[in-house]
Amino acid sequence: MELRDSPDPILGQADNFLAVLEKVSRVAPLSKPVLIIGERGSGKELIAARLHYLSERWARPYVKFNCAALNEELLESELFGHVAGAYTGAAKARIGRFELANNGSIFLDELASMSLRLQEKLLRVVEYGEFERVGSSETVKVNLRLIGAANVDLPAMARAGRFREDLLDRLSFDVITVPPLRERREDIPLLAQKFAEGMARELGREYFAGFAPAAERALLEYEWPGNVRELRNVIERAVYRLENERRVVERIEFDPFASPYRPRAMAAQLPAAAPAAAARASEAAPAPALAAEAAPGLPLAFEEAVAVFETRLLRQALEEARYNQRKAAELLQLTYHQFRGLLRKYKLLDAE
């Protein structure tokens, strides 16, 4: 199913994803707040746009803003606006995002990054549709629909005192949880084909010839920690790099940084802080033989040396198993849960 009412189409046919779209259709006509929960890159912004364009506010303003983009002072000014002289550098008055979204919808991404003080001001907007600009005592009234999003456990944050429980109650009239791509694998070929065709058009090619069986298998077996956003990047890069005459994608490269000339010192010094992307080597790159690896230079803490060695083992197993984690665990004679635990220990997976 492809939905085209919003600026960017939503594509998917997995049962759990279709259930999400059905939930969106039910709640969209209401003006109640909605929370969208999901991993990074899973399509929360597209779902938010769908909520707006299926509502009676569809012809009204739709304002999007990432709450993690600014520090507290600037975030407050961006959302609520300010009067001239409200703080250093505020030479002119400014209208905030809430006023811009009046009579329409506002999408606030990464709500969890907002301070408790700003959460209190946001609660007043949700409860009463009013606020004051920074530096002013004049009350501003707005009529808007608020859509929030987060990629963390907001109830857990509320229990820990890091997110206001009363705000969470008001925001969660309905909660839409977007499944990660690894839980809707039947959508991967559909999305991959769509992204590949789009990239082929961008490159001025007449058509896209498709994926070789090995490439399709690699796409389906990969865990996709970056979800749909990562899939799009991987597919567009694969089409861009095509050199064969048939224009068939025969090999998938998951890590654009993979290179035999990649500096080793950085990876050896920071085994626990390496990003998840660094763990995914290109399918084309041969797995290095551990026996040929140079031992870390001494003096070196024993625990650090063990960490470096175990990280190399995990990466080699993932490469040889084509990033199928269960097969990689078998190669190391570990249980699946032991293997996953080690991946988390060395941050070879994004935090779950």
TARANOR-V727404 format. One line per field, one symbol per residue. phi: phi as a letter, one per 40 degrees, with the letter a starting at -180 (. if undefined). burial: 1 if it has 24 or more other C-alpha atoms within 12 Angstrom, else 0. Layout:
phi: ???
burial: ???
This chain:
phi: .bbbccdbcbbibcdccccccccccccdccbccbbbbiccgchcccccccdccccccdccdbbbaccccbcccccdcccbgaccgcadgccbcbcccccccdgbbbbbcfdcccccccccccdccccbgaabccgbbccbbbbabcbbaabbccdcccccgbacccccccccdabbbccccccbcccccccccccccccccccgccabchbcdccccccccccfccfcccdcccccccccccbcccgccbabbcbcccacbcdcdccccbccbccdcccbcccccccccccccccdcbcacdcccccccccccccccccccfgcccccccccfbcdccccccccdcfcbcdb
burial: 0000000001111100100110110011011111111111111111111111111011001111111000001111111111100000000001011111111111111111111101101111111011111110000101111111111111100000001100110111011111111111101111111111111100000001011000110111111111111111111111110100001111111111000000000001001111111111111000100000000000000000001111111111111111111111101100000011011101111100
